[in-house]
Amino acid sequence: MMSTTREKQGRLSPPQHHRSANATQRRRVNEESISRTTSITPSSNSSSGGEHQGHVEVETRVRTASVAAHSSMSPSEEVVLAGANGIMTAQRSGEGYVSDKNERREQAAQGQLNHRINSDPSSSTSRTSPPRHDSDNWTESGEEVPRRNLTELDVAALILNKMIGTGIFTMPGTVLLYTKSKTLSMALWTVGGVWTCLFLVVYLEFGSAFPFNGGELIYLDEIYYKPELLATILFSGWFLVLGNSYGNSIAFAKHVMVSAHTEVLQTKDLDSRLVRFIAISVLTVVCLLHYFSGRAGMFLNKVLFWYKTLLLIVIFAAGIHYTKTNGSQWDNYNDLKERGTSLDSLAAMVSIFYAYQGWENANYVTGEIRALEGRTPARTLKIGAFIAVFLVWILYILVTLAYYTVLDYDTITDNHSDLGLVLHFAPKVFGNTRALKICIALSAFGNILAVTYTSSKVKQSISNQRIIPFHRFFSRDSDTPKGALALHWVSSVILICICPTSSDGFSFATGLFTYGHLIVSIFVTVGLFWLKGRVREVLPNYRLTFFRSKWIIWPVAIIFTLGNLLVVVNSARSETRGKIPRYWWPATFGFILLGSFFYWGAMMLMTVKVKSKRSDKKEETIGSRIGFEVKIYKADEGPPEATSEEMEDSIRVSRQDGSKRRVGYEFSGFFALCERGCTKVKKFLAKYMF
């Protein structure tokens, strides 16, 4: 993402671009239109030696990675590190932000824009020491942004709604089937909570350093920036294929069907075609809800936060009350003599990680987190995340405890059903099953709602970099990611159609994403060793939040990495008769990475320079020879000559979305004919079908 010879902030010097008269004129008009529609404050850039004093600036959200290019910006785009307050200011323009004068006025009139305030309680102009450029001291004074920004409750709701889907209602039986011990299972659920907190702390550190939409897309690209685009494309391939709503869409469908057919006692008795139809239907409803009304989606997200919390508390209380009246089944194993192996326990951890999956959900939309009075965005992220994760951890332990005390071993580990809590727990505790079936279906709906919102934002961030086909469509609309919602719908539907809906098939398919995410998290954790150095290339005084000492980084990173490797390696070796072998987890993940690697290799091959055969000796690449030229534009270097206005705007915006890069394409010959044909088809469809 960044150039291989990146210089530190104090050593950056603005490149001299020889632009055409038309390009210069377009830029001047764009700057003038922006300056007329934003608040104007005189300032001076003390951090760059006062070279650009008195320029018009608009204070905006601090974007760590965007600072590296501040000296290569034109005056209207200059990024300023404001001395005592540690405030960065930048002129915002281009896609992803409202830059058109009339559109801004319209939105302001409708109340769709708000001004953020300087909410940092610790900032003070009386400081004599150098400013701390850590995440808790960043501010967002005067920024104009869409009103739908995320508060602590939004952050907590996004995380809790993804974590509490149906995993806690289905996975306790799966875990017990692996371990064959309730005591060991409870211990593993506790360890899973501790491990999740470690996950969270690592990701909060990265989220504070790189507050952009995209999560691991940005983190991996920042740390593993060589070879160019490799980390981005490998992550994108995995996320586009497996980062979807398959699991809880299927779970929602199953619970709806068993609530309608009370005679159904086993998952295998359900019609798989009807399960898939209902799953696709609920997914479509959620995508359309976000498409047409983002506010309604976020409102429901907060309502379901309180609903799920109350639901799990009621289940625990009812279970304990039943146990006091009818006795505990904790030690009832029905003469079971066999015990699970260590490999089975590690496979069980994958199922537990699936149930805890979701702690990273807010990191995918960090770029939309709001600075409330008295708090910065980084603090908002931390508060909301810790509230959600600790709450889920406690609730999971309590519900699993109630589950294991009410039911005996054979009932919980029914091999033909992943609906044990509904089919066996509810009749004993509540007297009927239908109400709880509907409640769990609503819980699954909340997961689909949260995952669809954040996953579509990640897919939009991928599309913004222009590394996938039809990127213009998939990156449409920065506020409501309409194109990315369509992409999320397609990827989810494909998985719903091809993956099995049986109990074991469901467990295997949901474990695919969890298994891959464990591997991704290992690389993110290892990146802690370079995180501070990467950020200090831009902010020399930056301090990490949780890992300020190497004596903290080394133990946490090593233990966390080795623990994850232990689970990743050994869980794939677990085999149970009649079940899908778990070695297909790493095999599937490997196939996806291999395909992504070939995609990256083909793209890079198009950029390889060859000896020019042109009469004007213009530089040629393999891509230009065959008519499919690929160009990588870096924001640090600025737009080159003869670049379209659209690409210029896109490159400027790449400084704010964290990618600092755009990929461009030029077609000729056969590929140009294909492009024109696709354009005609698009116009025809737009005219006669939409």
Disulfide bonds with the S-S distance in Angstrom:
none
